Amino acid sequence: MAKFDWLHPVSIAGTLLYALIGIVVFWVAFVIIDKITPYDLWAEIVEKQNRALALVVAAMCLGISIIVAAAIH
């Protein structure tokens, strides 16, 4: 039974809570960065197909995700 120790409801609830906190922190960081840039990131990437900006935003998202994961861990 030691094989399924992580399957307790408390462990699952903790995992879901930390996942939710990580998603919220990531979303807030993205919105802040979107607000401090001089143009609308979403419109620039989706409507104007700016691939260079999309690559920079993807790298930024990975960086924020790594920081949030390290802080939660």
Number of C-alpha atoms within 10 A of each C-alpha: 4 5 6 7 8 11 9 9 9 10 12 12 11 11 13 12 12 15 15 12 14 19 15 13 15 20 14 12 16 16 12 11 13 15 12 9 9 7 10 11 19 15 11 14 16 11 9 9 12 14 12 10 14 16 12 11 18 12 12 15 16 13 12 18 17 13 14 18 15 9 9 11 7
